[in-house]
Amino acid sequence: MADRPVQEVPRLRFEPLDKKRHDRTAFSCEQESLDRYLKEHATQEIKKRVAAVYVLTPDDKTIAGYYTLSQYAIEAGDLPPELVQLLHLPKYDKLPATLLGRLARSKKFKGRGLGELLLMGALKRALEQSRIIASLAVVVDAIDENARAFYRRYGFIDIPDRPNRLFLPMKTVAQLFPDIDTG
Ligand SMILES: CC(C)(COP(=O)(O)OP(=O)(O)OC[C@H]1O[C@@H](n2cnc3c(N)ncnc32)[C@H](O)[C@@H]1OP(=O)(O)O)[C@@H](O)C(=O)NCCC(=O)NCCS
């Protein structure tokens, strides 16, 4: 992960999406379906408690990027057996995880390291929350091969037989944030 001049964008902050303040209509990334999700579905999913949506904003209005988090259950059989052994996981059918369902950066903020900033923000929040409600991995749904390549750079592992799904053990996430006490 290279050092990037994220400080060029002033006062970037993560905030829960607030439809009264954040301008969803102006958001445009490389995936039209992720623009549409933010405009048409995100606030409904918040209301229905299907997803928590966080935006990255420089001014409390402009959306530079967003991500969504939800609770999730991994089918134990989807995990590589070596990993189950390595982590000494119990033999449950399903295991607790966190779903990073969507992540996107506005084209206006391209080239400033915001994809990485968004991913690190999401992983940090997932790690912090895992102390309150246990989660042993962050699972992502990569929208295409580009997204898969992006996630693999950060150590995400493909789930066999689930072409778009990758995961990162929470143990690995914890190593990225040694200052967070995860017990
Ligand atoms: C994927 C996405 C978030 C990346 O954002 P970004 O702002 O371009 O990413 P960054 O500039 O922070 O790049 C971080 C690192 O990932 C790399 N990277 C970025 N996009 C990549 C891709 N498609 N494939 C491989 N690596 C990629 C960068 O080269 C950089 O690595 P470096 O530090 O070694 O130079 C952005 O392209 C996007 O919003 N795409 C549309 C939505 C999408 O595909 N979301 C992801 C899955 S749902």
Ligand as a Chemical Component Dictionary entry (heavy atoms), coordinates in Angstrom:
data_LIG
# 
_chem_comp.id                   LIG 
_chem_comp.type                 NON-POLYMER 
_chem_comp.pdbx_formal_charge   0 
_chem_comp.three_letter_code    LIG 
# 
loop_
_chem_comp_atom.comp_id 
_chem_comp_atom.atom_id 
_chem_comp_atom.alt_atom_id 
_chem_comp_atom.type_symbol 
_chem_comp_atom.charge 
_chem_comp_atom.model_Cartn_x 
_chem_comp_atom.model_Cartn_y 
_chem_comp_atom.model_Cartn_z 
_chem_comp_atom.pdbx_ordinal 
LIG C1  C1  C 0 -12.469 -0.145 -7.090  1  
LIG C2  C2  C 0 -12.367 1.324  -6.669  2  
LIG C3  C3  C 0 -13.073 1.542  -5.343  3  
LIG C4  C4  C 0 -10.877 1.683  -6.538  4  
LIG O1  O1  O 0 -10.807 3.031  -6.139  5  
LIG P1  P1  P 0 -9.543  3.940  -6.454  6  
LIG O2  O2  O 0 -9.785  5.288  -5.850  7  
LIG O3  O3  O 0 -9.231  3.880  -7.888  8  
LIG O4  O4  O 0 -8.428  3.159  -5.648  9  
LIG P2  P2  P 0 -7.069  3.743  -5.077  10 
LIG O5  O5  O 0 -6.622  4.880  -5.935  11 
LIG O6  O6  O 0 -7.195  3.995  -3.618  12 
LIG O7  O7  O 0 -6.096  2.522  -5.290  13 
LIG C5  C5  C 0 -5.656  1.708  -4.231  14 
LIG C6  C6  C 0 -4.753  0.625  -4.798  15 
LIG O8  O8  O 0 -5.538  -0.305 -5.519  16 
LIG C7  C7  C 0 -5.103  -0.350 -6.870  17 
LIG N1  N1  N 0 -6.285  -0.509 -7.707  18 
LIG C8  C8  C 0 -7.286  0.370  -7.896  19 
LIG N2  N2  N 0 -8.213  -0.163 -8.720  20 
LIG C9  C9  C 0 -7.768  -1.399 -9.038  21 
LIG C10 C10 C 0 -8.258  -2.439 -9.856  22 
LIG N3  N3  N 0 -9.405  -2.315 -10.525 23 
LIG N4  N4  N 0 -7.529  -3.562 -9.962  24 
LIG C11 C11 C 0 -6.353  -3.707 -9.310  25 
LIG N5  N5  N 0 -5.837  -2.757 -8.508  26 
LIG C12 C12 C 0 -6.534  -1.621 -8.382  27 
LIG C13 C13 C 0 -4.355  0.945  -7.113  28 
LIG O9  O9  O 0 -3.393  0.826  -8.146  29 
LIG C14 C14 C 0 -3.723  1.178  -5.771  30 
LIG O10 O10 O 0 -2.566  0.387  -5.591  31 
LIG P3  P3  P 0 -1.125  1.076  -5.284  32 
LIG O11 O11 O 0 -1.295  1.684  -3.925  33 
LIG O12 O12 O 0 -0.164  -0.062 -5.296  34 
LIG O13 O13 O 0 -0.929  2.072  -6.361  35 
LIG C15 C15 C 0 -12.958 2.279  -7.761  36 
LIG O14 O14 O 0 -12.359 2.012  -8.998  37 
LIG C16 C16 C 0 -14.466 2.191  -7.904  38 
LIG O15 O15 O 0 -15.218 2.843  -7.179  39 
LIG N6  N6  N 0 -14.932 1.381  -8.900  40 
LIG C17 C17 C 0 -16.336 1.222  -9.166  41 
LIG C18 C18 C 0 -17.047 0.446  -8.110  42 
LIG C19 C19 C 0 -16.393 -0.875 -7.773  43 
LIG O16 O16 O 0 -15.921 -1.616 -8.628  44 
LIG N7  N7  N 0 -16.382 -1.186 -6.470  45 
LIG C20 C20 C 0 -15.708 -2.350 -5.898  46 
LIG C21 C21 C 0 -16.493 -3.540 -5.675  47 
LIG S1  S1  S 0 -18.209 -3.511 -5.408  48 
# 
loop_
_chem_comp_bond.comp_id 
_chem_comp_bond.atom_id_1 
_chem_comp_bond.atom_id_2 
_chem_comp_bond.value_order 
_chem_comp_bond.pdbx_ordinal 
LIG C1  C2  SING 1  
LIG C2  C3  SING 2  
LIG C2  C4  SING 3  
LIG C2  C15 SING 4  
LIG C4  O1  SING 5  
LIG O1  P1  SING 6  
LIG P1  O2  DOUB 7  
LIG P1  O3  SING 8  
LIG P1  O4  SING 9  
LIG O4  P2  SING 10 
LIG P2  O5  DOUB 11 
LIG P2  O6  SING 12 
LIG P2  O7  SING 13 
LIG O7  C5  SING 14 
LIG C5  C6  SING 15 
LIG C6  O8  SING 16 
LIG C6  C14 SING 17 
LIG O8  C7  SING 18 
LIG C7  N1  SING 19 
LIG C7  C13 SING 20 
LIG N1  C8  SING 21 
LIG N1  C12 SING 22 
LIG C8  N2  DOUB 23 
LIG N2  C9  SING 24 
LIG C9  C10 SING 25 
LIG C9  C12 DOUB 26 
LIG C10 N3  SING 27 
LIG C10 N4  DOUB 28 
LIG N4  C11 SING 29 
LIG C11 N5  DOUB 30 
LIG N5  C12 SING 31 
LIG C13 O9  SING 32 
LIG C13 C14 SING 33 
LIG C14 O10 SING 34 
LIG O10 P3  SING 35 
LIG P3  O11 DOUB 36 
LIG P3  O12 SING 37 
LIG P3  O13 SING 38 
LIG C15 O14 SING 39 
LIG C15 C16 SING 40 
LIG C16 O15 DOUB 41 
LIG C16 N6  SING 42 
LIG N6  C17 SING 43 
LIG C17 C18 SING 44 
LIG C18 C19 SING 45 
LIG C19 O16 DOUB 46 
LIG C19 N7  SING 47 
LIG N7  C20 SING 48 
LIG C20 C21 SING 49 
LIG C21 S1  SING 50 
# 
